[in-house]
Amino acid sequence: MNIKEFKGVYVFVEQREGEIQRVSLELIGKGRELADKIGESVTAIILGYNIKDKADTLIHYGADEVIYIDDKILEVYMTEPYAKALTEVIESRKPEIFLIGATAIGRDLAPRVSARIHTGLTADCTSLDIEEGTGNLLMTRPAFGGNLMATIVCPDHRPQMSTVRPGVMPLFEKDESRVGKVEEFKINFSKEDVNVEILEIVKEKKQKIKIEEANVLVAGGRGIGNPEKFELLKKLADELGGLVAASRAVVDAGWIDREHQVGQTGKTVRPDLYIACGISGAIQHLAGMEESDFIIAINKDPEAPIFEVADIGIVGDINKVIPALIEEIEAVKKSKE
């Protein structure tokens, strides 16, 4: 393999029912940063049906070029046709770096594509950078249960592929003055490319705002005492216009749904305000929230590791501290009426 033939940073853009997933926009922004370091361009690849009109949005978020593959067969995600389409694009265009969001779709699609094009894949990355001198992509991810961070390189094969968790990379500012190239890429699909038949799509009703998109999170751990205390946390979150989150321990205990879990095996978040209640601060949890702009920790244990990353630490009982916070917030709101 002549790796010098491979150029550019490519990003797979995930869309569901025509709605571009936020992680794809985050990756275009990160791709823009990486491309600028190696003097290359950013190309976004979007697959679907009647999706050409999404191209301008991708350019506004940092893409120099958009490749769209439009076919009825791609309207709903299926592994085989999506894998075939991406494989043909990669073999034709030879990207140096290829990024995919670590969503349910991305985690299904990325390993199949990497196997077909005979390259490596680093999954669930939390950091990406360019190595000085070699220009290799430095792909960093948690390892050994989150107890250390491993940086992985792929020096002998191209493209350098990685999946990246939603919420890890900041969303770049949208620039509607940006212009770029839009190109359709044709794929000849056959009946053999559809090895499953979708009979019905059942949508599960979930909260409208995902925790990784919230500006304020009030998170509870085992230290809150019992699952009923989440009602208290929810009241504080409501007063602040935020959502409730949780540590793995309480999710595993069945106190709250897994959609609320923050941490290495949960979701990565970076809200403006993160209030950790009764959370000790295990490294696996910190990996999912330490990039929050402002962290308040409330814990009865003054030696809790969470205080090491907190901007403000309150040593106390949440049953006393949180009601006092709610009362103070209500008083401030009332004074402004």
Secondary structure, DSSP 8 states (H G I E B T S, - for coil): --GGG--SEEEEE-EETTEE-HHHHHHHHHHHHHHHHHT--EEEEEEESS-GGGHHHHHHTT-SEEEEEE-GGGSS--HHHHHHHHHHHHHHH--SEEEEE-SHHHHHHHHHHHHHHT--EEEEESEEEE-TTT--EEEEEEETTTTEEEEE---SSSSEEEEE-TTSS------TT---EEEE------GGG--S-----------SS-GGG-SEEEEE-GGG-SGGGHHHHHHHHHHHT-EEEE-HHHHHTTSS-GGGBBSTTSB----SEEEEES----HHHHHHHTT-SEEEEEES-TT-GGGGT-SEEEES-HHHHHHHHHHHHHHHHHHT-
